[in-house]
């Protein structure tokens, strides 16, 4: 019996329903979710880290490929050349650690930023430059900022969210 992790696809917006189905069948499942602070207080407070996917640990020799494909709300396992592709256990541990870090920090790294807020780029080739926060790119930890480079023209720049920091208001910077 060799237990391995596999990526299981869900139907659109059915990740939570699939997670309940998989859990009810006693499969070991990792459904990474991160905290969000929605504008609408009645909206979900958690969102999938990988929309449309979760990870299931099982022995495919025992369960069979179709055993997971026919679970309600499932599209099936991520496969290449019709062969389910195992996910390395080290990657699962790294993802669990990363999701825990994000949630311990209070949720998404860039939550609370509004379009037009001044940020500073803290990493990469543009480190130290001030920019204007534009938008969070859906389904990823990336953001688009507008960078003032030459003659006051704003150049859109896509960065990892961890490379930007909110700029403190002027009166707090001097203290």
N, C-alpha and C positions, 0 to 999 in steps of 0.2 A: 504494500500500500504506500504510494508516494503522493503526499499532499503537495499541491502546487497552487499558486495564486494565478487567477485568470481575470481578465477585464471582461465584465459583462455589460452589454449595452441595453439601455432601456428605451422604450418608446418616448417620444417627446413629452417632457414635463411629467413623467411617470416614475421618476427615480425613487421617490419615497414609497410609492405603492409597491414597486418591485422590491425595494429593500424589505418591506414588511413580508412579502411573499417568500423571499429567500430566507429570512430569519425564521419564519414559521416552519420551514422545512429543515431547520437545524443545520444549515450551512454556516460556516464561518464566513463572515462578510465584513468588509471595510468600505463604508460609505462615507467618504470624506466630505464634511460640510464645514463652512466657516460662518462666523457671526457677521451679520450685516445690520446696519442701522437704517431701515427704510424710511422714506419720507412719510408714507402712510403707516400709522401705528398698527393698523390691522393686517399689514403685509407680513410675509414670512420673516422671521428673525434669523433664520439659517438659510444658506443657499449652497447647492452642491459645488464643491471645488472643481469637479469635472462634470459639467452638465451632460447628462445622458450616459454616464458610466459609473460603475462601482466595481469593487474587486471581490472575488469569491475564491475561497480556498477549498479545494476538493481534490479527490482522486478521480480523474476522468475515466480511468479503466473500470472503476466500479460504477460510477454514476452514468457514464455515457454522455456523449456530446449533445444529444437531443434532450437529455434530462434537464439541462439548464435553458435550452432554447425554447422549450414549450411552457415555461413558467409564465403565468399571466403578466403582461406589461414588459416582457423581455423580447429583445430582438435577437439575442444570441450572444455567443462569445466572440471576442475580437479574434479573427483568424487570418492567416496568410496562407495562400494556396490550399484553402479548405482545411487547414490544420489549426486548431486552437493554439494561440501563442501564450506560453506561460510568462508571467511577470516575475522578475527576480525578487526574492524575499527582501533583499537589501533595499530595493526601491520602495517596497511597501513600508518598511521601517522608516526610511527617509521621508516619505510622504506623511506618515503618521506624525513624525516629529515636526515637520513643517506646518501641518494643520494645527497641531497643538500650539506651536509658537504664535501663529496668527491669531488663534482664539485667545491665548493668554494675553496678547497685546490689546485685546478688546475688539478684535475683528479685523476687517480689511485694513491694510496699512494706510490707505488713502481715503478712508471713510471720513466724512465731515468736510472734505474740501469742496468748495463751490466753484463753478465756472467763473473765471476772472480773478481768483485769489492769487496773490504773489507767492511763488515757491522758489526755493533755491535747489539747484541740481547738486547732489552730494556725491555723485559717483560717475565714472565713465569719462569720456573725453571733454564733456562740457561741465565738469565739476567746478563749482564756484559761481557759475552764471545764474542770474535771476531769470525766472520765466513766469509765464502766466498759465495757471492750471486751466486746461480746456475741458477734457472729458476722460472718464475711465473707460477703457475699451472692454466691452462685454466678454465674459468668459475667460478672462485672463487677469494677471496681475500687472498689466501694463496701463500706462496713461499717456495721453497726448498733452503736451505743453506747447506754448507759443514762446519761442525764444527770440529776444531782440538782439540781432547781430549787427547788421550794417544799415546805416541811414534809417534807423527806426522801423525797418521792415520786420514783421513777425514771421518767423519760420516755424512751421509745425514740426515737432520732434516727438517721436514715440520712444518712451523709456520704460524700464521696469519700475514699478511703483516704489520699490525700496530705494530708488535713486533720487527721490525728491523729498524735500522737507518743507513744511510750512514756514514762512518767514514771519518772525515776530513783528508786531506793530512797532513803528518807529520809536514811540516813547518807552517801550520795554527794552529796545536794543541798547540804549545808552546806559542802562542800569547794570 
